[in-house]
Amino acid sequence: MLLGAGMNGHLGLNEPGTPFNLWSHVTDLAETTKLIGQKYFSRKVELYKGITLGIRHILEARTVILQISGSGKAEVAERLINSKTDPDFPASVIKEHPDSWLLLDMEAARLL
């Protein structure tokens, strides 16, 4: 499974606070996700909910690759490396996966 981490550490719209045992589900979007998600539309769109694979799917994947890129995600990468696994920071769950890989570009790694 190839994933990216959101600015608040979400994985595939599994927002902070999402239990790690959920399968696919409809989720309420965090304010950060609603704001940043506007970049995918040519006009303003009201965003409320999303459909996502759950963290349980991520943990059951054979291999997980988490890609974090850009200077705007440097704090996300730093928090991931220096924090414990916590549902309030969903990206941290990759630390629990037996075959996970973290790919950072130089800009995302600048605080490490």
C-alpha positions as CSV (number, residue, x, y, z in Angstrom):
1,M,0.0,0.0,0.0
2,L,1.3,3.4,-0.9
3,L,0.2,6.3,1.3
4,G,0.9,9.9,1.9
5,A,0.5,11.7,5.3
6,G,-1.7,14.8,5.6
7,M,-0.7,18.0,7.4
8,N,-2.4,16.7,10.6
9,G,-0.9,13.2,10.2
10,H,-4.0,11.6,8.6
11,L,-3.6,8.6,6.4
12,G,-6.0,8.2,3.6
13,L,-8.6,10.4,5.4
14,N,-8.2,8.5,8.7
15,E,-8.2,11.7,10.7
16,P,-6.6,12.2,14.1
17,G,-8.5,10.1,16.7
18,T,-9.5,7.4,14.3
19,P,-9.4,4.0,16.1
20,F,-6.7,1.7,14.6
21,N,-9.1,-1.2,14.4
22,L,-11.5,0.3,11.8
23,W,-12.1,-1.1,8.3
24,S,-13.4,1.1,5.4
25,H,-15.6,3.8,6.7
26,V,-17.1,7.3,6.1
27,T,-15.3,9.9,8.1
28,D,-15.9,13.4,9.1
29,L,-13.1,15.6,7.7
30,A,-10.9,17.7,10.0
31,E,-10.8,21.4,9.4
32,T,-7.2,21.2,8.1
33,T,-8.2,18.5,5.6
34,K,-11.2,20.6,4.4
35,L,-9.0,23.6,3.8
36,I,-6.2,21.8,2.1
37,G,-8.6,19.6,0.1
38,Q,-9.7,22.7,-1.8
39,K,-6.6,22.4,-4.0
40,Y,-8.2,19.5,-5.8
41,F,-11.1,21.6,-7.1
42,S,-11.3,24.4,-9.6
43,R,-13.9,26.3,-7.4
44,K,-14.7,26.3,-3.7
45,V,-16.5,23.1,-2.7
46,E,-18.0,22.4,0.8
47,L,-16.2,19.4,2.1
48,Y,-17.6,17.5,5.0
49,K,-17.0,13.8,4.8
50,G,-14.8,11.3,3.0
51,I,-14.7,7.6,2.3
52,T,-11.5,5.8,3.2
53,L,-9.9,2.4,3.7
54,G,-9.4,2.0,7.5
55,I,-6.2,1.8,9.4
56,R,-6.9,-1.9,9.9
57,H,-6.6,-2.3,6.1
58,I,-3.2,-0.5,6.3
59,L,-2.0,-2.8,9.0
60,E,-3.0,-5.9,7.0
61,A,-1.3,-4.8,3.8
62,R,1.8,-6.9,2.9
63,T,4.0,-3.8,2.6
64,V,3.3,-0.2,3.5
65,I,5.2,2.7,1.9
66,L,4.6,6.1,3.5
67,Q,5.8,9.0,1.3
68,I,6.3,12.4,2.8
69,S,7.6,15.2,0.6
70,G,8.0,19.0,0.6
71,S,9.2,21.5,3.2
72,G,5.5,22.0,4.3
73,K,5.6,18.4,5.7
74,A,8.9,18.7,7.6
75,E,7.1,18.9,10.9
76,V,4.9,15.9,10.0
77,A,8.0,13.9,9.3
78,E,9.8,15.1,12.4
79,R,6.8,14.2,14.6
80,L,6.5,10.8,13.0
81,I,10.1,9.9,13.7
82,N,10.1,11.3,17.2
83,S,6.7,10.3,18.6
84,K,5.1,7.1,19.9
85,T,2.3,5.3,18.1
86,D,-0.9,7.3,18.8
87,P,-4.4,7.4,17.2
88,D,-4.2,11.2,17.5
89,F,-1.4,11.0,14.9
90,P,-2.5,8.3,12.5
91,A,0.7,8.3,10.4
92,S,2.4,6.8,13.5
93,V,0.7,3.5,12.9
94,I,3.2,2.5,10.3
95,K,5.6,1.9,13.2
96,E,3.4,-1.1,14.1
97,H,3.6,-2.6,10.6
98,P,6.3,-5.3,10.2
99,D,7.2,-4.3,6.6
100,S,6.8,-0.5,6.4
101,W,9.0,2.0,4.6
102,L,9.2,5.7,5.0
103,L,10.3,7.8,2.0
104,L,11.3,11.4,2.6
105,D,12.7,13.9,0.3
106,M,15.4,16.3,1.5
107,E,12.9,19.1,2.2
108,A,10.6,16.9,4.3
109,A,13.7,15.6,6.2
110,R,15.1,19.0,7.0
111,L,14.2,18.9,10.7
112,L,15.7,15.5,11.3
